[in-house]
Amino acid sequence: MRLINWIKEIFKPQSSIHYWEQAISEENIVERFQELYHAYCSLHGKIEAVVPLQKITSIEGNYAVHGHNTWATDSTYSGNLNLSLIENGKWFSKWDLGISSQIQSGKGFLYQNFLNIQFNYKDEENQYSGEVIYCFIDNKKAIGFWIEEGIFEVGYEELNLKNKGF
């Protein structure tokens, strides 16, 4: 019986994604976004495909963030995200999330309507890192999927522009 269960487990569809060894680049960002989207749908159920409605012209600004953690869609959080251009096409991000105002930060790049950010944060005991890819639907809204190293499941975030900053 154990052997049969072991074989079933091998051929079971994967509902997680492995943290990538190769860096996300302009050449693979769209493919990686699609991988995250499909892994998310297999974990949490099908959602409407994310399709850009217009070419974005600027993403710099302050955004309201609404998302959920990797393990459950009812494990929600909200907060703020500030995106700013720092140099040579590199973007800096700073999240302020949840009732505890957890601060996360990262850097990344924008390619077409896709923004990739490698982020990190720490709590009292541990340092965490991961990646998020947002697809900007238009100049005011983006949908993103994220993973953390060692977790292998996909979380979700929606961004809505609050203001373009100062």
N, C-alpha and C positions, 0 to 999 in steps of 0.2 A: 504494500500500500504506500509506503514511503517513497518508493521508486516512482510510482505513478504520479504522486503529488509533486515530486521533484521535476519530473518531465513536464507536467502541466505548467509549472512555474517558469520553466525555461521558455516555453512557447507562448506564454501569456503576453498580450500586447503591453508595451511599456507605457506607463502613465507618468514617467518622470523623464528628466533630461539630464544628461551629464554635463558637468561644467567643462567648458571647452579648453583644450590645451592651446590651440592656436588663437591668437588675438583676433578680435573682430576688426574688420577693415572695410574700406569702401567697396572692395570686391565681394565681400560676403555678408554685409550687414542686412540686406533684404532677405537673403536665405536664412540667416540666423533669427531674424524677426519672425519669419514664417515657422521656423522650428519651435520657437517659444509659443507662438499662437496655437499650433497644433498640440503641443504638450499640455498647454493650459486647457484646451478644449477636452482633451482626453481625461484630465484630472477633475475638472469642474463642470463639464458640460459645454455643449456648443454655444458660442456667442456669435453675433453678427461679425462677418469679416471686416477687418479694419482697412479702409481704403481712403487714401488722401483725396480730398475734394478739390483742392487747389494747391498750386505750388506756394510754399511759404516764403515770405520775404524777410521776416525777423522773428526770432523766438526769445530774444532778451526780455526779461520781465519777471514779475512775481505771479505765481500760479497757486490756485487752490488745488490741493491733492486729496483725492479720495481713492482708497485702495483696500485690498485685503491681503492677508498673509497667505503663505503657500499652502498651509494645511487645511484651510476651510474658508469658504466665501463669507461665512458669518463672523469671521475674525477680522473685523474692519478697523480701519484707522483713517484719520484725516489730518491735514496740516497744511503747510506751505512749502513751496519750492521756489528758490530764486535761481534763475539762470543768467549768467553773464559771460560775455565773450572776454577771454583773457589775452590771447595772443595767437597769431598764425592759425586761425581757425579752430583753436581749442576753446572749449567751454568749461566753465566752473559751475558746479551745482551745490546748493546747500539746502537740505531738507530740515524742517522743524516739524516733527511728527508726534501726534498723540497727546494725551493729557499730561504726559511726563515731559513733553517738549524734547524728545530725543533728537539730537543733532546728528545728521549724516552729511557727508560731503563727498564730492568726487569730481573727476575731470573726464572729458571725452571729446567727441567730434560729431559734427553734423554732416550728413551726406544726403542730398536731396531732401526728403521730408523725414528722414530717420536720424534720431539723436541717440548715440551710444554713450553711456556714462559708466565708468568703473567707479564704484562707490565703496566707502568703508565707514565703519562706526565702531564704537566700543561701549561696553557696559562696565560694571565694576570689576569684572573678572576676565573678559574675553574681547578680542579684536575680531571683527567680522568684515568680510569683503564680498562683493558680488558685482553683477552687471545688470543694467537695465537698458532696454531699447524702447524708445518712444517713437511712435509714428504720428506726426503732426497731420491731423485731418485738414486743418486750416490754420490761420494765424492765431487762433484763440483756443484750440482744443487739441489734445493729444491723448492717445491710448498707449500704455506701456506694459511690458511684461518683464519681470525680473527674476533672477535666480541668485542664490548665495552659494559660495563655495561650501561643499559638504552637505547641502540640503537636497539638491537635485529635483526639487519640485518648483513649480512656477507660480509667482505671485502676480498681482494685477494692480495697475494704477491708472487713474484718469486725471488729466490736468486740464484746468480751465483758467484762462488768463484773468487775473484780477487787475493788473496794471502793468504798464511798460517800465515802471521804476522811475528813478530820478536821474 
